Amino acid sequence: MGVEVRLQAPVTSVTHDAVSLQDGTIIPAETTVWTAGVRGDPRAGRWGLPTARGGRVAVLPTLQVPGHPEVYVIGDLAYFEDAAGHPLPQVAPVAIQQGVAAAQNIARQMAGQAPVPFQYKDPGSMATIGRNAAVVRLGRWTFTGFPAWVLWLGVHLIRLIGFRNRLLVLINWAWDYFLYERAIRLILPASRPVFSEGTGF
Ligand SMILES: Cc1cc2nc3c(=O)[nH]c(=O)nc-3n(C[C@H](O)[C@H](O)[C@H](O)COP(=O)(O)OP(=O)(O)OC[C@H]3O[C@@H](n4cnc5c(N)ncnc54)[C@H](O)[C@@H]3O)c2cc1C
C-alpha cells in the first residue's frame, strides 16, 4: 500500500468512515490517527478572554487573566510561556502544578498578599506506545522498551489518589495485559462526526 502525504490540507470533519478536507475531498478511512493537538474551548474567545495559539487563554505569570485578577486559567486552556519563551505543553503535570499554584495564589489574595509567578518543574515525560513498550525522558536520561513501560506503569499507579483507586486500576490493567482486552470501548453513533471544525473535537 502506498503512502501519500498531503500538505496544506486542513481537515474539516472526521466520521466513522471518512475524513473530509476543506477543499471538499473525502478520504474513506475507518481508522484515523489524529496528531494535530487539541484546541482550547472556543467559549474562552467568545467570552472576550485574550487567546493565543490553539485558542488557549494567554495568562499572566501568576496564571491570572490580564485585567481580571479574580480569574485564573490553568491546564490545557492556559497559554503560559516558560523562561525561554516556549509555551508549556498540554500535559497532566503542567495542569496539576498549575492547579496547586492557582490555589495557593487565591489563598494569598484572600490573605491580602500579592500572588506569585508560577514556575514549572519539569518532571520528565513518559508515554506508553504499546504492549511492554514505552518511552521515558528523565532529565538527561532517555530509555525505551520494557523497563520504560514498567516505570510508566509504576509512576501512573503511584500518582492515582487513594489505595482503592490504585488497586482497581492495577486489577483492570492486569486484566487487559493477560487477556489482551481493553476495559474501555467507545461506541459512537455512525451519523455523528467524531470531529468537526469549530468544536475542538
Ligand atoms: C488521549 C489523551 C492522552 C493523553 N495522555 C497524556 C499522558 O500520557 N500524559 C500526560 O501528561 N498528559 C496526557 N494527556 C493530556 C492530559 O490529559 C491533559 O493535559 C490534562 O488532563 C489537562 O488537565 P485540565 O484540568 O486542564 O483539563 P481536563 O483534564 O480536560 O479537565 C477539564 C474538565 O473540565 C470539564 N469541563 C469542560 N467544559 C466544562 C464546562 N463548560 N463546565 C464545567 N466543566 C467543564 C471537563 O469535563 C473536564 O473534567 C492526554 C490527553 C489525551 C486527550
The ligand as a MOL file (V3000), in Angstrom:
LIG
                    3D

  0  0  0     0  0            999 V3000
M  V30 BEGIN CTAB
M  V30 COUNTS 53 58 0 0 0
M  V30 BEGIN ATOM
M  V30 1 C -5.9400 10.8050 24.5790 0
M  V30 2 C -5.1130 11.6370 25.5040 0
M  V30 3 C -3.9710 11.0980 26.0860 0
M  V30 4 C -3.2120 11.8600 26.9570 0
M  V30 5 N -2.1050 11.3120 27.5140 0
M  V30 6 C -1.3720 12.0180 28.3840 0
M  V30 7 C -0.2430 11.4470 29.0220 0
M  V30 8 O 0.1170 10.2780 28.7930 0
M  V30 9 N 0.4730 12.2130 29.8870 0
M  V30 10 C 0.0970 13.4920 30.1590 0
M  V30 11 O 0.7620 14.1360 30.9800 0
M  V30 12 N -0.9730 14.0660 29.5830 0
M  V30 13 C -1.7080 13.3610 28.6950 0
M  V30 14 N -2.8120 13.9330 28.0910 0
M  V30 15 C -3.0950 15.3330 28.3740 0
M  V30 16 C -3.7870 15.4960 29.7180 0
M  V30 17 O -4.9170 14.6370 29.7780 0
M  V30 18 C -4.2220 16.9580 29.8600 0
M  V30 19 O -3.1130 17.7990 29.6640 0
M  V30 20 C -4.8020 17.2260 31.2290 0
M  V30 21 O -5.8970 16.3740 31.5020 0
M  V30 22 C -5.2580 18.6970 31.3150 0
M  V30 23 O -5.9470 18.8970 32.5150 0
M  V30 24 P -7.0490 20.0440 32.5910 0
M  V30 25 O -7.5020 20.0330 34.0120 0
M  V30 26 O -6.5280 21.3020 32.0030 0
M  V30 27 O -8.2050 19.5790 31.6180 0
M  V30 28 P -9.1330 18.2840 31.7010 0
M  V30 29 O -8.4270 17.1460 32.3640 0
M  V30 30 O -9.6380 18.0960 30.3040 0
M  V30 31 O -10.2930 18.7240 32.6650 0
M  V30 32 C -11.2520 19.6620 32.2710 0
M  V30 33 C -12.5380 19.3230 32.9740 0
M  V30 34 O -13.4740 20.3770 32.7430 0
M  V30 35 C -14.7180 19.8040 32.4640 0
M  V30 36 N -15.4640 20.7780 31.6590 0
M  V30 37 C -15.3400 21.0620 30.3540 0
M  V30 38 N -16.2160 22.0080 29.9790 0
M  V30 39 C -16.9020 22.3350 31.0920 0
M  V30 40 C -17.9520 23.2490 31.3600 0
M  V30 41 N -18.4670 24.0260 30.4030 0
M  V30 42 N -18.4190 23.3170 32.6170 0
M  V30 43 C -17.9000 22.5440 33.5980 0
M  V30 44 N -16.9130 21.6580 33.4010 0
M  V30 45 C -16.4140 21.5680 32.1680 0
M  V30 46 C -14.3980 18.5290 31.7080 0
M  V30 47 O -15.4660 17.6120 31.7860 0
M  V30 48 C -13.1580 18.0390 32.4600 0
M  V30 49 O -13.4980 17.2300 33.5450 0
M  V30 50 C -3.5870 13.1910 27.2280 0
M  V30 51 C -4.7340 13.7340 26.6590 0
M  V30 52 C -5.4970 12.9690 25.7950 0
M  V30 53 C -6.7230 13.5700 25.1830 0
M  V30 END ATOM
M  V30 BEGIN BOND
M  V30 1 1 1 2
M  V30 2 1 2 3
M  V30 3 2 2 52
M  V30 4 2 3 4
M  V30 5 1 4 5
M  V30 6 1 4 50
M  V30 7 2 5 6
M  V30 8 1 6 7
M  V30 9 1 6 13
M  V30 10 2 7 8
M  V30 11 1 7 9
M  V30 12 1 9 10
M  V30 13 2 10 11
M  V30 14 1 10 12
M  V30 15 2 12 13
M  V30 16 1 13 14
M  V30 17 1 14 15
M  V30 18 1 14 50
M  V30 19 1 15 16
M  V30 20 1 16 17
M  V30 21 1 16 18
M  V30 22 1 18 19
M  V30 23 1 18 20
M  V30 24 1 20 21
M  V30 25 1 20 22
M  V30 26 1 22 23
M  V30 27 1 23 24
M  V30 28 2 24 25
M  V30 29 1 24 26
M  V30 30 1 24 27
M  V30 31 1 27 28
M  V30 32 2 28 29
M  V30 33 1 28 30
M  V30 34 1 28 31
M  V30 35 1 31 32
M  V30 36 1 32 33
M  V30 37 1 33 34
M  V30 38 1 33 48
M  V30 39 1 34 35
M  V30 40 1 35 36
M  V30 41 1 35 46
M  V30 42 1 36 37
M  V30 43 1 36 45
M  V30 44 2 37 38
M  V30 45 1 38 39
M  V30 46 1 39 40
M  V30 47 2 39 45
M  V30 48 1 40 41
M  V30 49 2 40 42
M  V30 50 1 42 43
M  V30 51 2 43 44
M  V30 52 1 44 45
M  V30 53 1 46 47
M  V30 54 1 46 48
M  V30 55 1 48 49
M  V30 56 2 50 51
M  V30 57 1 51 52
M  V30 58 1 52 53
M  V30 END BOND
M  V30 END CTAB
M  END
